[in-house]
């Protein structure tokens, strides 16, 4: 499925629509160039899921964890990960397999062979002044 966002309101709407069906997924993979809107999308999604805390990019922490009434959410940013051993250090495999959890993974390429389950792949690309959200479901 392909959706177009020409402004932040449309991006928020896309995130809110995905939140309505979030129980279908245990992992969301976010791909796109720097500045494409991966973290902004995640902020809208997590707000809709009930996260109250400040939501920002875990670029330097690698992972941030949030808790809602029904869900543990792990937000990963693997941009700075150079070696798979760093994934072991942050407990990546354990976190993505927690029961009642959702893992949102920005820059997931280095971790592909760890990722299993009901996955929503989202690639965000530029389209003039807007963004194109290409989404594909996968069961690995």
N, CA and C atoms as an extended XYZ file, in Angstrom:
420
Properties=species:S:1:pos:R:3:atomname:S:1:resname:S:1:resid:I:1 pbc="F F F"
N         0.851       -1.176        0.000 N   UNK     1
C         0.000        0.000        0.000 CA  UNK     1
C         0.898        1.240        0.000 C   UNK     1
N         0.476        2.250       -0.704 N   UNK     2
C         1.217        3.506       -0.793 CA  UNK     2
C         0.297        4.637       -0.353 C   UNK     2
N         0.788        5.473        0.583 N   UNK     3
C         0.049        6.645        1.031 CA  UNK     3
C         0.928        7.875        0.873 C   UNK     3
N         0.318        8.999        0.533 N   UNK     4
C         1.025       10.252        0.331 CA  UNK     4
C         0.733       11.187        1.501 C   UNK     4
N         1.774       11.843        1.999 N   UNK     5
C         1.623       12.851        3.039 CA  UNK     5
C         2.244       14.147        2.532 C   UNK     5
N         1.426       15.178        2.422 N   UNK     6
C         1.937       16.482        1.987 CA  UNK     6
C         2.136       17.442        3.147 C   UNK     6
N         1.813       16.989        4.372 N   UNK     7
C         1.998       17.849        5.542 CA  UNK     7
C         1.993       16.993        6.807 C   UNK     7
N         2.284       17.624        7.932 N   UNK     8
C         2.348       16.888        9.195 CA  UNK     8
C         0.995       16.320        9.602 C   UNK     8
N        -0.077       17.010        9.275 N   UNK     9
C        -1.414       16.511        9.614 CA  UNK     9
C        -1.673       15.171        8.898 C   UNK     9
N        -1.257       15.068        7.650 N   UNK    10
C        -1.446       13.819        6.906 CA  UNK    10
C        -0.567       12.702        7.480 C   UNK    10
N         0.655       13.040        7.881 N   UNK    11
C         1.531       12.048        8.516 CA  UNK    11
C         0.912       11.549        9.815 C   UNK    11
N         0.352       12.466       10.576 N   UNK    12
C        -0.323       12.099       11.823 CA  UNK    12
C        -1.494       11.166       11.532 C   UNK    12
N        -2.252       11.450       10.514 N   UNK    13
C        -3.389       10.619       10.136 CA  UNK    13
C        -2.943        9.211        9.747 C   UNK    13
N        -1.860        9.110        9.007 N   UNK    14
C        -1.318        7.805        8.626 CA  UNK    14
C        -0.931        7.027        9.878 C   UNK    14
N        -0.230        7.679       10.787 N   UNK    15
C         0.189        7.024       12.034 CA  UNK    15
C        -1.018        6.577       12.851 C   UNK    15
N        -2.037        7.421       12.931 N   UNK    16
C        -3.235        7.081       13.708 CA  UNK    16
C        -3.986        5.901       13.090 C   UNK    16
N        -4.030        5.833       11.776 N   UNK    17
C        -4.678        4.694       11.120 CA  UNK    17
C        -3.925        3.393       11.375 C   UNK    17
N        -2.605        3.453       11.386 N   UNK    18
C        -1.819        2.260       11.699 CA  UNK    18
C        -2.038        1.861       13.156 C   UNK    18
N        -2.136        2.848       14.046 N   UNK    19
C        -2.356        2.556       15.469 CA  UNK    19
C        -3.651        1.776       15.684 C   UNK    19
N        -4.657        2.020       14.870 N   UNK    20
C        -5.938        1.318       15.007 CA  UNK    20
C        -5.795       -0.178       14.780 C   UNK    20
N        -4.799       -0.571       14.000 N   UNK    21
C        -4.589       -1.985       13.670 CA  UNK    21
C        -3.288       -2.531       14.240 C   UNK    21
N        -2.772       -1.890       15.273 N   UNK    22
C        -1.433       -2.217       15.770 CA  UNK    22
C        -1.332       -3.637       16.308 C   UNK    22
N        -2.432       -4.219       16.759 N   UNK    23
C        -2.376       -5.568       17.322 CA  UNK    23
C        -1.977       -6.611       16.280 C   UNK    23
N        -2.020       -6.250       14.998 N   UNK    24
C        -1.611       -7.168       13.936 CA  UNK    24
C        -0.093       -7.348       13.881 C   UNK    24
N         0.656       -6.438       14.486 N   UNK    25
C         2.113       -6.425       14.315 CA  UNK    25
C         2.833       -6.515       15.656 C   UNK    25
N         4.024       -7.130       15.625 N   UNK    26
C         4.896       -7.036       16.781 CA  UNK    26
C         6.153       -6.223       16.443 C   UNK    26
N         6.340       -5.949       15.152 N   UNK    27
C         7.507       -5.166       14.730 CA  UNK    27
C         7.112       -4.251       13.577 C   UNK    27
N         7.586       -3.003       13.657 N   UNK    28
C         7.461       -2.061       12.549 CA  UNK    28
C         8.874       -1.657       12.153 C   UNK    28
N         9.205       -1.857       10.895 N   UNK    29
C        10.508       -1.466       10.364 CA  UNK    29
C        10.350       -0.164        9.614 C   UNK    29
N        11.173        0.829        9.972 N   UNK    30
C        11.108        2.141        9.327 CA  UNK    30
C        12.395        2.399        8.559 C   UNK    30
N        12.234        2.652        7.277 N   UNK    31
C        13.379        2.927        6.432 CA  UNK    31
C        13.148        4.226        5.671 C   UNK    31
N        14.226        4.901        5.372 N   UNK    32
C        14.157        6.154        4.633 CA  UNK    32
C        15.411        6.962        4.896 C   UNK    32
N        15.644        7.932        4.047 N   UNK    33
C        16.817        8.790        4.201 CA  UNK    33
C        16.760        9.578        5.503 C   UNK    33
N        17.906       10.140        5.892 N   UNK    34
C        17.925       11.058        7.030 CA  UNK    34
C        16.935       12.180        6.769 C   UNK    34
N        16.128       12.506        7.747 N   UNK    35
C        15.170       13.588        7.608 CA  UNK    35
C        13.881       13.215        6.892 C   UNK    35
N        13.702       11.936        6.575 N   UNK    36
C        12.506       11.515        5.842 CA  UNK    36
C        11.242       11.581        6.693 C   UNK    36
N        11.399       11.505        8.013 N   UNK    37
C        10.236       11.598        8.887 CA  UNK    37
C         9.970       10.360        9.730 C   UNK    37
N        10.964        9.486        9.862 N   UNK    38
C        10.783        8.254       10.628 CA  UNK    38
C        10.449        8.541       12.092 C   UNK    38
N        11.194        9.425       12.708 N   UNK    39
C        10.953        9.729       14.123 CA  UNK    39
C         9.666       10.520       14.302 C   UNK    39
N         9.363       11.435       13.411 N   UNK    40
C         8.107       12.188       13.495 CA  UNK    40
C         6.923       11.239       13.396 C   UNK    40
N         6.974       10.316       12.450 N   UNK    41
C         5.924        9.314       12.323 CA  UNK    41
C         5.787        8.517       13.627 C   UNK    41
N         6.911        8.100       14.179 N   UNK    42
C         6.908        7.314       15.421 CA  UNK    42
C         6.303        8.112       16.563 C   UNK    42
N         6.612        9.386       16.652 N   UNK    43
C         6.029       10.219       17.712 CA  UNK    43
C         4.510       10.237       17.616 C   UNK    43
N         3.975       10.420       16.423 N   UNK    44
C         2.517       10.425       16.237 CA  UNK    44
C         1.919        9.060       16.588 C   UNK    44
N         2.574        7.999       16.161 N   UNK    45
C         2.079        6.658       16.436 CA  UNK    45
C         2.051        6.382       17.944 C   UNK    45
N         3.149        6.691       18.621 N   UNK    46
C         3.225        6.409       20.061 CA  UNK    46
C         2.248        7.257       20.864 C   UNK    46
N         2.033        8.486       20.473 N   UNK    47
C         1.031        9.323       21.146 CA  UNK    47
C        -0.348        8.677       21.038 C   UNK    47
N        -0.674        8.220       19.830 N   UNK    48
C        -1.976        7.587       19.612 CA  UNK    48
C        -2.106        6.291       20.417 C   UNK    48
N        -0.993        5.604       20.638 N   UNK    49
C        -1.015        4.366       21.424 CA  UNK    49
C        -1.062        4.622       22.927 C   UNK    49
N        -0.916        5.892       23.331 N   UNK    50
C        -1.058        6.232       24.740 CA  UNK    50
C         0.211        6.566       25.492 C   UNK    50
N         1.317        6.720       24.792 N   UNK    51
C         2.570        7.090       25.463 CA  UNK    51
C         2.468        8.542       25.910 C   UNK    51
N         2.760        8.786       27.174 N   UNK    52
C         2.648       10.131       27.754 CA  UNK    52
C         3.995       10.858       27.828 C   UNK    52
N         5.093       10.103       27.913 N   UNK    53
C         6.412       10.709       28.070 CA  UNK    53
C         6.857       11.457       26.813 C   UNK    53
N         7.942       12.197       26.945 N   UNK    54
C         8.565       12.843       25.795 CA  UNK    54
C         9.088       11.740       24.881 C   UNK    54
N         8.816       11.866       23.607 N   UNK    55
C         9.248       10.878       22.620 CA  UNK    55
C        10.234       11.561       21.690 C   UNK    55
N        11.467       11.080       21.699 N   UNK    56
C        12.447       11.611       20.761 CA  UNK    56
C        13.303       10.470       20.231 C   UNK    56
N        14.158       10.775       19.306 N   UNK    57
C        14.949        9.749       18.644 CA  UNK    57
C        15.919        9.091       19.617 C   UNK    57
N        15.988        7.756       19.588 N   UNK    58
C        16.966        7.067       20.431 CA  UNK    58
C        18.321        6.908       19.749 C   UNK    58
N        18.700        7.848       18.898 N   UNK    59
C        19.944        7.734       18.136 CA  UNK    59
C        21.143        7.463       19.028 C   UNK    59
N        21.265        8.157       20.132 N   UNK    60
C        22.438        7.983       20.989 CA  UNK    60
C        22.238        6.887       22.027 C   UNK    60
N        21.011        6.597       22.403 N   UNK    61
C        20.720        5.538       23.369 CA  UNK    61
C        20.588        4.184       22.684 C   UNK    61
N        20.346        4.153       21.399 N   UNK    62
C        20.039        2.994       20.570 CA  UNK    62
C        18.594        2.539       20.775 C   UNK    62
N        18.133        2.458       22.034 N   UNK    63
C        16.761        2.023       22.290 CA  UNK    63
C        16.162        2.844       23.430 C   UNK    63
N        14.891        3.159       23.273 N   UNK    64
C        14.098        3.759       24.346 CA  UNK    64
C        12.869        2.885       24.514 C   UNK    64
N        12.481        2.695       25.756 N   UNK    65
C        11.324        1.847       26.027 CA  UNK    65
C        10.221        2.680       26.657 C   UNK    65
N         9.006        2.432       26.204 N   UNK    66
C         7.828        3.132       26.697 CA  UNK    66
C         6.793        2.085       27.122 C   UNK    66
N         5.963        2.473       28.052 N   UNK    67
C         4.933        1.552       28.529 CA  UNK    67
C         3.571        2.230       28.455 C   UNK    67
N         2.606        1.490       27.920 N   UNK    68
C         1.220        1.927       27.956 CA  UNK    68
C         0.478        0.904       28.811 C   UNK    68
N        -0.798        1.084       28.937 N   UNK    69
C        -1.594        0.172       29.754 CA  UNK    69
C        -1.481       -1.277       29.266 C   UNK    69
N        -1.417       -1.478       27.962 N   UNK    70
C        -1.447       -2.828       27.390 CA  UNK    70
C        -0.195       -3.253       26.639 C   UNK    70
N         0.791       -2.380       26.549 N   UNK    71
C         1.870       -2.633       25.600 CA  UNK    71
C         3.199       -2.067       26.094 C   UNK    71
N         4.259       -2.814       25.858 N   UNK    72
C         5.623       -2.302       26.019 CA  UNK    72
C         6.125       -1.985       24.617 C   UNK    72
N         6.627       -0.781       24.435 N   UNK    73
C         7.079       -0.345       23.114 CA  UNK    73
C         8.578       -0.083       23.170 C   UNK    73
N         9.308       -0.753       22.289 N   UNK    74
C        10.754       -0.558       22.157 CA  UNK    74
C        10.998        0.223       20.872 C   UNK    74
N        11.591        1.400       21.013 N   UNK    75
C        11.889        2.230       19.841 CA  UNK    75
C        13.396        2.205       19.636 C   UNK    75
N        13.827        1.564       18.561 N   UNK    76
C        15.249        1.419       18.243 CA  UNK    76
C        15.630        2.357       17.113 C   UNK    76
N        16.836        2.893       17.196 N   UNK    77
C        17.448        3.606       16.079 CA  UNK    77
C        18.816        2.964       15.883 C   UNK    77
N        18.961        2.178       14.830 N   UNK    78
C        20.189        1.406       14.607 CA  UNK    78
C        21.158        2.091       13.651 C   UNK    78
N        20.955        3.375       13.420 N   UNK    79
C        21.794        4.121       12.477 CA  UNK    79
C        23.276        4.033       12.831 C   UNK    79
N        23.593        4.136       14.115 N   UNK    80
C        25.002        4.167       14.547 CA  UNK    80
C        25.582        2.776       14.828 C   UNK    80
N        24.803        1.723       14.686 N   UNK    81
C        25.291        0.372       14.961 CA  UNK    81
C        26.202       -0.062       13.812 C   UNK    81
N        27.440       -0.365       14.142 N   UNK    82
C        28.411       -0.750       13.128 CA  UNK    82
C        28.624       -2.256       13.086 C   UNK    82
N        28.302       -2.930       14.189 N   UNK    83
C        28.581       -4.349       14.300 CA  UNK    83
C        27.448       -5.038       15.062 C   UNK    83
N        27.103       -6.241       14.653 N   UNK    84
C        26.018       -6.968       15.306 CA  UNK    84
C        26.252       -7.194       16.796 C   UNK    84
N        27.507       -7.209       17.225 N   UNK    85
C        27.780       -7.413       18.658 CA  UNK    85
C        27.173       -6.288       19.500 C   UNK    85
N        27.009       -5.116       18.907 N   UNK    86
C        26.376       -4.008       19.622 CA  UNK    86
C        24.890       -4.292       19.865 C   UNK    86
N        24.266       -5.063       18.991 N   UNK    87
C        22.875       -5.455       19.191 CA  UNK    87
C        22.754       -6.353       20.424 C   UNK    87
N        23.712       -7.227       20.600 N   UNK    88
C        23.726       -8.105       21.771 CA  UNK    88
C        23.871       -7.264       23.033 C   UNK    88
N        24.733       -6.259       23.002 N   UNK    89
C        24.976       -5.399       24.171 CA  UNK    89
C        23.716       -4.677       24.636 C   UNK    89
N        22.850       -4.272       23.716 N   UNK    90
C        21.627       -3.561       24.114 CA  UNK    90
C        20.453       -4.514       24.348 C   UNK    90
N        20.690       -5.824       24.209 N   UNK    91
C        19.631       -6.797       24.434 CA  UNK    91
C        18.577       -6.804       23.351 C   UNK    91
N        18.988       -6.544       22.128 N   UNK    92
C        18.059       -6.401       21.015 CA  UNK    92
C        17.122       -7.600       20.873 C   UNK    92
N        17.688       -8.795       20.777 N   UNK    93
C        16.861       -9.981       20.529 CA  UNK    93
C        15.870      -10.222       21.668 C   UNK    93
N        16.286       -9.999       22.896 N   UNK    94
C        15.393      -10.188       24.039 CA  UNK    94
C        14.255       -9.163       24.011 C   UNK    94
N        14.581       -7.928       23.680 N   UNK    95
C        13.567       -6.870       23.677 CA  UNK    95
C        12.522       -7.070       22.587 C   UNK    95
N        12.949       -7.499       21.404 N   UNK    96
C        11.972       -7.640       20.312 CA  UNK    96
C        11.077       -8.860       20.478 C   UNK    96
N        11.395       -9.735       21.427 N   UNK    97
C        10.569      -10.919       21.659 CA  UNK    97
C         9.807      -10.852       22.980 C   UNK    97
N         9.808       -9.709       23.643 N   UNK    98
C         9.031       -9.575       24.878 CA  UNK    98
C         7.553       -9.803       24.583 C   UNK    98
N         6.841      -10.498       25.477 N   UNK    99
C         5.401      -10.638       25.267 CA  UNK    99
C         4.708       -9.277       25.385 C   UNK    99
N         3.606       -9.121       24.673 N   UNK   100
C         2.827       -7.872       24.682 CA  UNK   100
C         3.699       -6.655       24.375 C   UNK   100
N         4.528       -6.802       23.362 N   UNK   101
C         5.412       -5.687       23.010 CA  UNK   101
C         5.317       -5.373       21.521 C   UNK   101
N         5.705       -4.161       21.208 N   UNK   102
C         5.831       -3.676       19.849 CA  UNK   102
C         7.215       -3.068       19.730 C   UNK   102
N         7.959       -3.478       18.721 N   UNK   103
C         9.269       -2.879       18.476 CA  UNK   103
C         9.214       -2.089       17.185 C   UNK   103
N         9.640       -0.845       17.267 N   UNK   104
C         9.727        0.043       16.113 CA  UNK   104
C        11.211        0.241       15.858 C   UNK   104
N        11.657       -0.133       14.669 N   UNK   105
C        13.092       -0.169       14.393 CA  UNK   105
C        13.413        0.722       13.198 C   UNK   105
N        14.137        1.810       13.485 N   UNK   106
C        14.639        2.676       12.421 CA  UNK   106
C        15.998        2.134       11.977 C   UNK   106
N        16.262        2.166       10.685 N   UNK   107
C        17.508        1.678       10.107 CA  UNK   107
C        17.724        0.196       10.448 C   UNK   107
N        16.795       -0.696       10.064 N   UNK   108
C        16.826       -2.084       10.523 CA  UNK   108
C        17.773       -3.035        9.785 C   UNK   108
N        18.442       -2.612        8.739 N   UNK   109
C        19.191       -3.533        7.871 CA  UNK   109
C        20.167       -4.425        8.638 C   UNK   109
N        20.888       -3.884        9.594 N   UNK   110
C        21.905       -4.665       10.303 CA  UNK   110
C        21.294       -5.764       11.169 C   UNK   110
N        20.021       -5.655       11.479 N   UNK   111
C        19.375       -6.600       12.394 CA  UNK   111
C        18.407       -7.546       11.691 C   UNK   111
N        18.381       -7.539       10.375 N   UNK   112
C        17.376       -8.291        9.620 CA  UNK   112
C        17.256       -9.760       10.037 C   UNK   112
N        18.357      -10.429       10.301 N   UNK   113
C        18.246      -11.863       10.591 CA  UNK   113
C        17.731      -12.158       12.005 C   UNK   113
N        17.617      -11.147       12.859 N   UNK   114
C        17.025      -11.311       14.191 CA  UNK   114
C        15.506      -11.116       14.175 C   UNK   114
N        15.012      -10.488       13.154 N   UNK   115
C        13.632      -10.003       13.140 CA  UNK   115
C        12.678      -11.096       12.667 C   UNK   115
N        11.718      -11.427       13.554 N   UNK   116
C        10.735      -12.465       13.279 CA  UNK   116
C         9.364      -12.003       13.746 C   UNK   116
N         8.324      -12.453       13.072 N   UNK   117
C         6.973      -12.185       13.537 CA  UNK   117
C         6.130      -11.505       12.489 C   UNK   117
N         5.101      -10.839       12.964 N   UNK   118
C         4.192      -10.067       12.114 CA  UNK   118
C         4.792       -8.675       11.965 C   UNK   118
N         5.242       -8.360       10.776 N   UNK   119
C         6.041       -7.161       10.540 CA  UNK   119
C         5.305       -6.229        9.579 C   UNK   119
N         5.400       -4.943        9.876 N   UNK   120
C         4.963       -3.914        8.941 CA  UNK   120
C         6.209       -3.160        8.494 C   UNK   120
N         6.548       -3.298        7.221 N   UNK   121
C         7.674       -2.568        6.626 CA  UNK   121
C         7.156       -1.239        6.094 C   UNK   121
N         7.765       -0.153        6.549 N   UNK   122
C         7.394        1.173        6.049 CA  UNK   122
C         8.648        1.848        5.509 C   UNK   122
N         8.599        2.230        4.254 N   UNK   123
C         9.680        3.001        3.656 CA  UNK   123
C         9.119        4.383        3.349 C   UNK   123
N         9.791        5.399        3.877 N   UNK   124
C         9.360        6.779        3.678 CA  UNK   124
C        10.333        7.432        2.692 C   UNK   124
N         9.788        7.978        1.634 N   UNK   125
C        10.636        8.657        0.652 CA  UNK   125
C        10.068       10.038        0.357 C   UNK   125
N        10.901       10.866       -0.240 N   UNK   126
C        10.502       12.224       -0.577 CA  UNK   126
C         9.693       12.239       -1.870 C   UNK   126
N         8.729       13.146       -1.916 N   UNK   127
C         7.918       13.326       -3.116 CA  UNK   127
C         7.678       14.834       -3.246 C   UNK   127
N         8.628       15.543       -3.792 N   UNK   128
C         8.506       17.004       -3.854 CA  UNK   128
C         8.517       17.566       -2.448 C   UNK   128
N         7.441       18.246       -2.049 N   UNK   129
C         7.346       18.800       -0.706 CA  UNK   129
C         6.803       17.803        0.308 C   UNK   129
N         6.349       16.654       -0.151 N   UNK   130
C         5.711       15.690        0.734 CA  UNK   130
C         6.512       14.411        0.887 C   UNK   130
N         5.824       13.413        1.430 N   UNK   131
C         6.434       12.116        1.674 CA  UNK   131
C         5.524       11.020        1.115 C   UNK   131
N         6.136        9.952        0.683 N   UNK   132
C         5.419        8.757        0.258 CA  UNK   132
C         5.711        7.675        1.288 C   UNK   132
N         4.653        7.079        1.827 N   UNK   133
C         4.775        5.973        2.770 CA  UNK   133
C         4.417        4.691        2.023 C   UNK   133
N         5.419        3.877        1.736 N   UNK   134
C         5.195        2.566        1.121 CA  UNK   134
C         5.159        1.546        2.249 C   UNK   134
N         4.054        0.803        2.354 N   UNK   135
C         3.882       -0.132        3.448 CA  UNK   135
C         3.610       -1.527        2.914 C   UNK   135
N         4.235       -2.477        3.574 N   UNK   136
C         4.066       -3.865        3.190 CA  UNK   136
C         4.086       -4.736        4.440 C   UNK   136
N         3.095       -5.606        4.555 N   UNK   137
C         3.049       -6.538        5.669 CA  UNK   137
C         3.854       -7.776        5.332 C   UNK   137
N         4.440       -8.372        6.387 N   UNK   138
C         5.262       -9.544        6.184 CA  UNK   138
C         5.175      -10.421        7.428 C   UNK   138
N         5.167      -11.715        7.232 N   UNK   139
C         5.202      -12.652        8.352 CA  UNK   139
C         6.455      -13.493        8.182 C   UNK   139
N         7.428      -13.283        9.055 N   UNK   140
C         8.717      -13.978        8.952 CA  UNK   140
C         8.858      -14.924       10.126 C   UNK   140
